Amino acid sequence: MRHGGQILVDHLKSEGVRRVFSVPGESFLAALDGLHDSGIENIVCRQEGGAAMMAEAHGKLTGDPGVLFVTRGPGATNAASGIHVAQQDSTPMVIFVGQIARGHRDREAFQEVDYRAVFGSLAKWACEVDQTDRLPEYLARAFHMARSGRPGPVVVALPEDMLSARADVPDRPAMARTTGHVTAQDALAITEMLAEAKTPLIIAGGPGWTQDAASNLADFANAHDLPVTCAFRRQDVMDNRHPNFAGDLGVGMNPKLGARLRDADTLIVLGSRLGDNVTGGYELLDPKATGKRIVHVYPDPDELGRVYHADLALAATAPDALEALVKAGGTQSPRWADWSKSARQDYEAFQAPATTPGKVKLEQVVLWLTDNLPDDAIVTNGAGNYATWLHRYFRFKQHGTQLAPISGSMGYGFPAAVAASLEHPDRTVVAWLGDGEFQMTLNELSTAVQHGAKPIAIIANNGRYGTIRMHQERSYPGRVSGTDMANPDFAALARAYGGHGETVTDGADFAAAFGRARKAQCPAVIELVLDPQVATPGLTLDALRAQGEAARGKT
């Protein structure tokens, strides 16, 4: 006879779970008891939002479900932002939520929430376990659903009395992973479509990538001399130094790359959704009539044809497709050699830095990082205009080095860096953050110190919510409202948490500051004090305002 918490933890072991993330609550005391002496590391976080983002980052980095424990009511709702990231980013994740005792349901008991209703549209599946002896059944299904098809988050609510009750029930083994399959005939059909193309383009992204898949992508591009683009915040699916790499489709994309997407006659979409970020708000690729042939490989058959018609739709992962395509072989086609060459030239030209005002220039900082970080360094970020400098100028050199939310969630970058540093303590982990972004989850500095993570957070401090201010100046020029904010001394704050802190007011001092932060071997913060005019890689605040005024004048 085991209590439900022990049954749950024993199943975690069968799934190969090594680490969980949590904020403790009295609603799942039995699970905490099961974790005691289990050998599973419990990363105790400071707020459920940060904990959820750490678990999501762990899932994204490892390919295995990130596991989160949160308490009922406010604990669960605090975690919602990280669950949303996992859903939009197709990240495997299992969330265990404490629940009120079964006999108190429907009385609006203390912290009572109907989790099936709350998370029904936010997660891949939301369930509640009513019987202790059915825990193995639910747990096996939860992990299988989190991994299978299009990966995503699964929420499992655990009534407190169910979890503490005892049952004599056998464990259920983990389900074997299932993916689609791309046959030799499928690969031949793709290459035959390519044979008829004049201006083909690969779009690579989505879940399930491995280093082998990234290598196969490079081999496939080499064999056919194909230009390769990556989906938003999936820039590590191919070495950006590769001569066939043409850039990323997403926020702040190269306008010439957007035009190339519009002009391509054949798209080979490997693992990515064709969402609004990739397609420029559905304007670069018209859902009503694309005017091109499309091959779409995606692990969820329900996504295929959902927005865009595909001439060949394959329910499989990008790694499966690339393995088959590389085996199929191929030779370079001179018909689009100039097209591929010019795609790379456009990327290289876009890498030339646009000068921003002030003594600290983000473009120069990012270029220094791309030249000086180890190839396997992991770089994280959340949401904000500051990230566009990273997207544009940093060159990711191998798979598993970019952690960023496709969902555009603020607060993600630092918790993700903590999770990455815990998973890879021997690698350099850099969190590229804005001042607003960092303040949403900076309390996880305490988590990093407690558990020995040592990410280096670089804070672009312009004293405002920069993305919203950009839109504000364009839509309501000169009418600043709700976008300025007061900031702490970030370096002093880092030291108060037990980390290392630096403040950089002149870009010439950045390299030395970064060297000291790396040698500190503890969580480190480098605050970059920016000129108030810094807004985007190409426009100052005054320029944005002038654009807005000109647009208003025309209307």
C-alpha positions as CSV (number, residue, x, y, z in Angstrom):
1,M,0.0,0.0,0.0
2,R,1.4,3.4,-1.1
3,H,-0.1,6.8,-0.7
4,G,-0.9,8.7,-3.9
5,G,2.2,10.9,-3.6
6,Q,4.5,7.9,-3.6
7,I,2.6,6.3,-6.5
8,L,3.1,9.6,-8.4
9,V,6.8,9.9,-7.7
10,D,7.4,6.2,-8.5
11,H,5.8,6.9,-11.9
12,L,8.0,10.0,-12.4
13,K,11.0,7.6,-12.0
14,S,9.6,5.3,-14.7
15,E,9.4,8.2,-17.1
16,G,13.0,9.1,-16.5
17,V,12.3,12.4,-14.7
18,R,15.5,13.7,-13.0
19,R,14.4,17.2,-12.0
20,V,11.1,18.9,-11.1
21,F,10.3,22.6,-10.5
22,S,7.9,23.7,-7.8
23,V,6.6,26.2,-5.3
24,P,5.4,24.2,-2.3
25,G,1.8,24.1,-1.2
26,E,-0.1,22.3,1.5
27,S,-2.4,20.8,-1.2
28,F,0.3,18.4,-2.4
29,L,2.1,17.5,0.8
30,A,1.9,13.8,-0.1
31,A,3.8,14.4,-3.4
32,L,6.5,16.4,-1.5
33,D,6.8,13.4,0.8
34,G,7.2,11.1,-2.2
35,L,10.0,13.3,-3.5
36,H,11.9,13.0,-0.2
37,D,14.9,10.7,-0.8
38,S,13.6,9.9,-4.3
39,G,16.7,11.0,-6.1
40,I,14.7,13.4,-8.1
41,E,16.0,17.0,-7.7
42,N,13.3,19.5,-6.6
43,I,14.1,23.0,-7.8
44,V,12.2,25.2,-5.3
45,C,11.3,28.5,-7.0
46,R,10.0,31.8,-5.7
47,Q,6.8,32.3,-7.8
48,E,4.8,29.9,-9.9
49,G,5.2,31.9,-13.1
50,G,9.0,31.6,-12.9
51,A,8.7,28.0,-12.0
52,A,6.5,27.2,-14.9
53,M,8.9,29.0,-17.3
54,M,11.8,27.0,-15.9
55,A,9.9,23.7,-16.5
56,E,9.0,24.8,-20.0
57,A,12.6,25.7,-20.8
58,H,13.8,22.4,-19.4
59,G,11.3,20.6,-21.7
60,K,12.4,22.7,-24.7
61,L,16.1,22.1,-24.0
62,T,15.9,18.3,-23.3
63,G,12.9,17.2,-25.4
64,D,11.5,15.5,-22.3
65,P,8.5,16.9,-20.5
66,G,9.3,19.6,-18.0
67,V,7.6,18.8,-14.7
68,L,6.0,21.4,-12.5
69,F,4.3,21.2,-9.1
70,V,2.1,24.1,-7.9
71,T,-0.6,24.5,-5.3
72,R,-4.3,25.1,-5.9
73,G,-6.0,28.4,-6.8
74,P,-3.5,31.3,-7.0
75,G,-0.6,28.8,-7.4
76,A,-2.2,27.4,-10.5
77,T,-3.2,30.7,-12.0
78,N,0.2,32.2,-11.4
79,A,1.6,29.3,-13.5
80,A,-0.7,30.0,-16.4
81,S,1.7,32.2,-18.3
82,G,4.3,29.4,-18.5
83,I,1.7,26.9,-19.5
84,H,0.7,29.2,-22.3
85,V,4.3,29.4,-23.5
86,A,4.4,25.6,-23.6
87,Q,1.2,25.4,-25.6
88,Q,2.2,28.0,-28.2
89,D,5.8,26.7,-28.4
90,S,4.9,23.0,-28.6
91,T,6.9,22.1,-25.6
92,P,6.3,18.8,-23.6
93,M,5.3,19.7,-20.1
94,V,3.3,18.0,-17.2
95,I,1.9,20.3,-14.6
96,F,0.7,18.8,-11.3
97,V,-1.8,21.1,-9.4
98,G,-3.0,20.5,-5.9
99,Q,-6.7,20.5,-5.5
100,I,-9.3,20.8,-2.7
101,A,-10.6,17.7,-1.0
102,R,-13.2,15.8,-3.2
103,G,-15.9,16.2,-0.5
104,H,-15.7,20.0,-0.7
105,R,-16.4,20.4,-4.4
106,D,-18.9,23.0,-5.7
107,R,-19.0,25.0,-2.5
108,E,-16.4,27.6,-3.5
109,A,-14.1,26.1,-0.9
110,F,-10.8,27.8,-0.1
111,Q,-8.9,28.3,-3.4
112,E,-11.3,26.1,-5.3
113,V,-10.9,26.2,-9.1
114,D,-12.3,24.0,-11.9
115,Y,-9.0,23.2,-13.6
116,R,-10.6,21.4,-16.5
117,A,-12.5,24.6,-17.4
118,V,-9.6,27.0,-16.6
119,F,-6.9,25.1,-18.5
120,G,-9.1,23.4,-21.1
121,S,-8.2,25.8,-23.9
122,L,-4.8,26.7,-22.5
123,A,-3.3,23.3,-22.3
124,K,-3.2,20.2,-24.5
125,W,-5.2,18.3,-21.9
126,A,-6.5,19.1,-18.4
127,C,-7.8,16.4,-16.1
128,E,-8.5,15.6,-12.5
129,V,-7.8,12.3,-10.8
130,D,-10.6,11.2,-8.5
131,Q,-9.4,7.7,-7.5
132,T,-5.9,6.9,-6.0
133,D,-5.8,3.5,-7.7
134,R,-6.2,5.2,-11.2
135,L,-3.2,7.4,-10.7
136,P,-0.9,5.2,-12.9
137,E,-3.4,5.3,-15.7
138,Y,-3.7,9.1,-15.7
139,L,0.0,9.6,-15.3
140,A,1.0,7.4,-18.2
141,R,-1.6,9.1,-20.4
142,A,-0.4,12.6,-19.3
143,F,3.2,12.0,-20.2
144,H,2.3,10.3,-23.4
145,M,0.1,13.2,-24.5
146,A,2.7,15.7,-23.5
147,R,5.2,14.0,-25.8
148,S,3.1,12.7,-28.7
149,G,2.1,14.4,-31.9
150,R,2.5,18.1,-31.4
151,P,4.0,18.2,-27.9
152,G,2.4,20.4,-25.3
153,P,1.4,21.0,-21.7
154,V,-0.8,18.6,-19.8
155,V,-2.4,19.7,-16.5
156,V,-3.2,17.1,-13.9
157,A,-5.2,18.2,-10.8
158,L,-4.7,16.2,-7.7
159,P,-7.3,16.4,-4.9
160,E,-5.5,16.6,-1.6
161,D,-7.4,13.6,0.0
162,M,-7.0,11.5,-3.1
163,L,-3.2,12.1,-3.0
164,S,-2.8,11.2,0.6
165,A,-5.0,8.1,0.4
166,R,-3.4,4.7,0.0
167,A,-3.9,2.1,-2.7
168,D,-2.4,-1.2,-3.8
169,V,-1.9,-0.7,-7.5
170,P,0.9,-1.7,-9.8
171,D,3.0,0.9,-11.6
172,R,2.4,1.4,-15.3
173,P,5.5,1.6,-17.5
174,A,6.1,4.7,-19.6
175,M,4.5,4.7,-23.0
176,A,6.8,4.2,-26.0
177,R,7.2,7.4,-28.0
178,T,5.3,7.6,-31.2
179,T,6.0,9.8,-34.2
180,G,4.9,9.9,-37.8
181,H,7.0,8.3,-40.5
182,V,8.3,9.7,-43.8
183,T,8.9,7.0,-46.3
184,A,11.3,6.8,-49.2
185,Q,8.4,7.4,-51.5
186,D,7.5,10.6,-49.5
187,A,11.1,11.8,-49.8
188,L,11.1,11.1,-53.5
189,A,7.8,13.1,-53.9
190,I,9.5,16.1,-52.2
191,T,12.5,16.0,-54.4
192,E,10.3,15.6,-57.5
193,M,8.5,18.8,-56.5
194,L,11.9,20.5,-56.1
195,A,12.9,19.4,-59.5
196,E,10.1,21.5,-60.9
197,A,10.9,24.6,-58.8
198,K,12.7,27.7,-59.8
199,T,12.8,29.6,-56.5
200,P,12.5,27.2,-53.6
201,L,12.8,28.0,-49.9
202,I,13.0,25.9,-46.8
203,I,11.3,27.0,-43.6
204,A,12.6,25.0,-40.6
205,G,11.3,25.1,-37.0
206,G,8.9,23.6,-34.6
207,P,9.4,20.9,-31.9
208,G,11.5,17.8,-31.8
209,W,14.8,18.9,-33.2
210,T,18.1,17.3,-32.4
211,Q,21.7,17.9,-33.3
212,D,21.5,15.1,-35.8
213,A,18.5,16.7,-37.4
214,A,20.3,20.1,-37.6
215,S,23.2,18.3,-39.3
216,N,20.8,16.6,-41.7
217,L,19.2,19.9,-42.5
218,A,22.6,21.3,-43.5
219,D,23.3,18.2,-45.6
220,F,20.0,18.4,-47.4
221,A,20.5,22.1,-48.1
222,N,24.0,21.3,-49.4
223,A,22.8,18.5,-51.6
224,H,20.3,20.7,-53.4
225,D,21.8,24.1,-52.8
226,L,18.7,25.3,-51.0
227,P,18.3,28.5,-49.1
228,V,17.2,27.8,-45.5
229,T,15.2,30.1,-43.2
230,C,14.1,29.3,-39.7
231,A,10.9,30.1,-37.9
232,F,10.6,32.7,-35.2
233,R,13.0,32.0,-32.3
234,R,14.2,28.7,-33.9
235,Q,17.5,30.1,-35.1
236,D,19.5,27.2,-33.7
237,V,18.1,24.6,-36.1
238,M,21.1,25.3,-38.4
239,D,24.5,26.8,-38.0
240,N,24.0,30.4,-38.9
241,R,27.5,30.5,-40.5
242,H,26.4,28.0,-43.1
243,P,26.4,29.4,-46.6
244,N,22.8,28.3,-47.2
245,F,21.4,29.9,-44.1
246,A,19.3,32.9,-45.1
247,G,17.9,34.2,-41.8
248,D,14.8,34.0,-39.6
249,L,11.2,34.7,-40.3
250,G,9.7,36.5,-37.4
251,V,9.5,39.8,-35.6
252,G,12.0,42.3,-37.0
253,M,12.8,40.0,-40.0
254,N,14.9,41.2,-42.9
255,P,12.6,42.9,-45.3
256,K,14.4,41.3,-48.2
257,L,13.8,37.9,-46.6
258,G,10.1,38.7,-46.3
259,A,10.1,39.5,-50.0
260,R,11.9,36.3,-50.8
261,L,9.2,34.3,-48.9
262,R,6.6,36.2,-51.0
263,D,8.4,35.5,-54.3
264,A,9.3,31.8,-53.7
265,D,7.5,29.4,-55.9
266,T,8.0,26.3,-53.6
267,L,8.1,26.1,-49.8
268,I,9.4,23.1,-47.9
269,V,8.1,23.6,-44.4
270,L,9.9,21.3,-42.0
271,G,8.3,21.0,-38.5
272,S,7.0,24.6,-38.2
273,R,3.5,26.0,-38.1
274,L,2.8,28.6,-40.7
275,G,1.7,31.2,-38.1
276,D,1.4,34.9,-38.2
277,N,5.0,35.5,-37.1
278,V,6.5,33.4,-39.8
279,T,4.2,34.8,-42.5
280,G,4.3,38.5,-41.6
281,G,0.8,38.5,-40.1
282,Y,-0.5,36.3,-42.9
283,E,0.4,39.0,-45.5
284,L,3.5,37.6,-47.0
285,L,1.7,34.3,-47.6
286,D,-2.0,34.8,-48.4
287,P,-4.1,32.0,-46.9
288,K,-6.7,32.5,-49.7
289,A,-4.2,31.9,-52.5
290,T,-0.5,31.4,-51.8
291,G,0.5,31.3,-55.4
292,K,3.1,28.6,-54.6
293,R,3.5,24.9,-54.0
294,I,3.9,23.9,-50.4
295,V,5.2,20.8,-48.7
296,H,4.3,20.8,-45.0
297,V,5.8,18.4,-42.6
298,Y,4.3,18.7,-39.1
299,P,3.7,16.1,-36.3
300,D,0.0,17.0,-35.7
301,P,-2.3,16.1,-38.7
302,D,-4.9,18.6,-37.4
303,E,-2.5,21.4,-38.1
304,L,-1.9,20.4,-41.7
305,G,-4.2,22.4,-44.0
306,R,-5.5,24.4,-41.0
307,V,-4.7,27.7,-42.5
308,Y,-2.8,27.1,-45.7
309,H,-3.3,24.4,-48.4
310,A,-0.4,22.1,-48.7
311,D,0.3,20.2,-52.0
312,L,2.0,17.5,-49.9
313,A,1.1,17.2,-46.2
314,L,3.0,14.7,-44.0
315,A,2.2,14.1,-40.4
316,A,5.7,13.6,-39.0
317,T,8.5,15.4,-37.3
318,A,11.1,17.5,-39.1
319,P,13.9,15.1,-37.9
320,D,12.1,12.1,-39.5
321,A,11.6,13.9,-42.7
322,L,15.2,15.1,-42.9
323,E,16.6,11.6,-42.2
324,A,14.6,10.3,-45.2
325,L,15.5,13.3,-47.4
326,V,19.2,12.9,-46.8
327,K,19.0,9.1,-47.6
328,A,17.2,10.0,-50.8
329,G,20.3,12.0,-51.9
330,G,20.4,14.7,-54.5
331,T,22.6,17.1,-56.4
332,Q,22.8,20.8,-56.6
333,S,20.6,22.4,-59.2
334,P,22.2,25.3,-61.1
335,R,18.7,26.6,-61.9
336,W,18.4,28.4,-58.5
337,A,22.1,28.8,-57.6
338,D,21.8,32.6,-58.0
339,W,18.6,32.6,-55.9
340,S,20.4,30.8,-53.0
341,K,23.5,32.9,-53.3
342,S,21.6,36.1,-53.2
343,A,19.6,34.9,-50.1
344,R,22.8,34.5,-48.2
345,Q,24.1,37.9,-49.4
346,D,20.9,39.5,-48.1
347,Y,21.5,37.9,-44.7
348,E,25.1,39.0,-44.6
349,A,24.1,42.6,-45.5
350,F,21.4,42.6,-42.8
351,Q,24.1,41.7,-40.3
352,A,26.0,44.9,-40.9
353,P,25.2,46.9,-37.8
354,A,22.9,49.9,-37.9
355,T,24.4,52.4,-35.4
356,T,22.2,53.3,-32.4
357,P,22.8,56.4,-30.2
358,G,24.7,56.5,-27.0
359,K,27.9,55.1,-25.6
360,V,26.5,51.6,-25.1
361,K,25.4,50.2,-28.5
362,L,23.4,47.0,-28.3
363,E,24.5,46.0,-31.8
364,Q,28.2,46.1,-30.8
365,V,27.5,44.1,-27.6
366,V,25.7,41.4,-29.5
367,L,28.4,41.2,-32.2
368,W,31.0,40.8,-29.4
369,L,28.9,38.0,-27.9
370,T,28.6,36.2,-31.2
371,D,32.4,36.4,-31.8
372,N,33.4,35.5,-28.2
373,L,30.9,33.1,-26.7
374,P,31.6,29.4,-27.1
375,D,29.8,27.7,-29.9
376,D,27.7,25.7,-27.3
377,A,26.8,28.7,-25.2
378,I,23.0,28.9,-24.5
379,V,21.3,32.3,-25.0
380,T,17.9,33.0,-23.6
381,N,15.5,35.9,-23.9
382,G,11.9,36.9,-23.3
383,A,9.8,39.5,-25.1
384,G,10.6,43.1,-26.0
385,N,12.3,45.3,-28.5
386,Y,15.7,44.6,-27.0
387,A,15.4,41.0,-28.4
388,T,15.4,42.3,-32.0
389,W,19.1,43.1,-31.6
390,L,19.8,39.5,-30.6
391,H,17.7,38.1,-33.5
392,R,19.4,40.2,-36.0
393,Y,23.0,40.1,-35.1
394,F,23.7,37.0,-33.1
395,R,24.8,33.9,-35.0
396,F,23.6,30.6,-33.3
397,K,26.1,27.9,-34.1
398,Q,24.6,24.6,-33.0
399,H,21.3,23.1,-32.0
400,G,20.1,23.6,-28.4
401,T,21.6,27.0,-27.9
402,Q,18.5,29.2,-28.2
403,L,15.7,29.4,-25.6
404,A,13.1,31.9,-26.3
405,P,9.2,32.0,-26.2
406,I,7.5,31.9,-29.6
407,S,4.4,33.0,-27.6
408,G,6.2,36.4,-26.9
409,S,5.8,36.1,-23.1
410,M,7.7,38.6,-20.9
411,G,9.5,37.2,-17.9
412,Y,10.7,34.1,-19.7
413,G,14.4,34.9,-20.3
414,F,15.8,34.7,-16.8
415,P,14.0,31.6,-15.5
416,A,14.9,29.8,-18.8
417,A,18.5,30.7,-18.1
418,V,18.3,29.3,-14.6
419,A,16.9,26.0,-16.0
420,A,19.5,25.9,-18.7
421,S,22.4,26.5,-16.3
422,L,21.1,23.7,-14.0
423,E,20.8,21.3,-17.0
424,H,24.2,22.2,-18.4
425,P,26.4,23.6,-15.5
426,D,29.5,23.3,-17.7
427,R,28.2,25.6,-20.4
428,T,28.0,29.4,-20.6
429,V,24.4,30.6,-20.3
430,V,23.5,34.1,-21.1
431,A,20.1,35.7,-20.6
432,W,19.6,38.7,-22.9
433,L,16.9,40.8,-21.2
434,G,15.2,44.1,-21.1
435,D,14.6,46.1,-17.9
436,G,10.9,45.4,-17.9
437,E,11.4,41.8,-18.9
438,F,13.9,41.1,-16.0
439,Q,11.7,42.7,-13.4
440,M,8.9,40.3,-14.0
441,T,10.9,37.3,-12.7
442,L,14.1,38.7,-11.2
443,N,13.1,37.1,-7.8
444,E,14.3,33.8,-9.3
445,L,17.9,35.1,-8.6
446,S,17.2,33.6,-5.2
447,T,16.4,30.2,-6.8
448,A,19.6,30.4,-8.9
449,V,21.8,31.1,-5.9
450,Q,20.1,28.4,-3.8
451,H,20.5,25.6,-6.4
452,G,23.9,26.6,-7.9
453,A,22.8,28.0,-11.3
454,K,25.1,30.6,-12.7
455,P,23.6,32.4,-15.7
456,I,24.9,35.7,-16.8
457,A,22.0,38.2,-17.3
458,I,22.6,41.2,-19.5
459,I,20.0,43.9,-19.0
460,A,19.3,46.4,-21.7
461,N,18.0,49.3,-19.5
462,N,16.1,52.1,-21.3
463,G,13.7,52.8,-18.5
464,R,10.5,51.9,-20.4
465,Y,8.4,49.1,-21.9
466,G,10.1,49.6,-25.2
467,T,7.9,47.6,-27.6
468,I,4.7,49.3,-26.3
469,R,6.4,52.7,-26.5
470,M,7.3,52.0,-30.1
471,H,3.7,51.1,-31.0
472,Q,2.5,54.1,-29.0
473,E,4.7,56.6,-30.9
474,R,3.5,55.2,-34.2
475,S,-0.2,55.3,-33.3
476,Y,-0.4,58.2,-30.8
477,P,2.8,60.2,-31.3
478,G,3.9,62.3,-28.4
479,R,1.2,61.0,-26.1
480,V,3.3,58.9,-23.7
481,S,1.1,57.0,-21.4
482,G,1.8,54.0,-19.1
483,T,5.2,52.9,-20.7
484,D,7.8,54.6,-18.5
485,M,9.0,52.9,-15.3
486,A,11.4,53.3,-12.4
487,N,14.2,50.8,-12.1
488,P,16.4,49.6,-9.3
489,D,20.1,49.4,-9.3
490,F,20.3,46.1,-11.0
491,A,23.9,45.4,-10.2
492,A,23.3,46.1,-6.5
493,L,20.2,44.0,-6.5
494,A,22.2,41.0,-7.9
495,R,24.8,41.4,-5.1
496,A,22.0,41.6,-2.5
497,Y,20.8,38.2,-3.7
498,G,24.3,36.8,-3.4
499,G,25.3,37.1,-7.1
500,H,27.7,39.3,-9.0
501,G,26.7,42.7,-10.3
502,E,28.1,45.1,-12.9
503,T,26.9,48.4,-14.5
504,V,28.2,49.4,-17.9
505,T,27.8,53.0,-19.1
506,D,30.3,52.8,-21.9
507,G,30.4,49.9,-24.4
508,A,34.2,49.8,-24.3
509,D,33.9,48.4,-20.8
510,F,31.6,45.5,-21.7
511,A,34.1,42.9,-22.5
512,A,36.0,43.3,-19.2
513,A,32.7,43.3,-17.3
514,F,31.6,40.1,-19.0
515,G,34.9,38.5,-18.2
516,R,34.5,39.3,-14.5
517,A,30.9,38.0,-14.5
518,R,32.0,34.7,-16.1
519,K,34.8,34.2,-13.5
520,A,32.5,34.9,-10.6
521,Q,30.9,31.4,-11.1
522,C,27.6,32.6,-9.6
523,P,24.5,34.3,-11.0
524,A,25.6,37.6,-12.5
525,V,23.9,40.7,-13.8
526,I,25.4,43.2,-16.2
527,E,23.3,46.3,-16.5
528,L,23.7,48.2,-19.8
529,V,22.6,51.8,-19.4
530,L,21.2,52.9,-22.7
531,D,20.7,56.3,-24.3
532,P,17.0,57.3,-23.9
533,Q,16.6,57.5,-27.7
534,V,17.3,53.8,-28.2
535,A,14.2,52.1,-29.5
536,T,14.8,49.7,-32.3
537,P,17.9,48.6,-34.3
538,G,17.0,51.1,-37.0
539,L,14.9,53.8,-35.5
540,T,15.2,56.2,-32.5
541,L,12.3,57.3,-30.4
542,D,12.3,60.7,-32.3
543,A,12.2,58.9,-35.6
544,L,9.3,56.7,-34.5
545,R,7.4,59.7,-33.4
546,A,8.1,61.4,-36.7
547,Q,6.8,58.4,-38.5
548,G,3.6,58.4,-36.4
549,E,3.1,62.2,-37.0
550,A,3.6,61.7,-40.8
551,A,1.1,58.8,-40.8
552,R,-1.5,60.9,-38.8
553,G,-1.0,63.8,-41.2
554,K,-1.9,61.5,-44.2
555,T,-5.2,60.5,-42.5
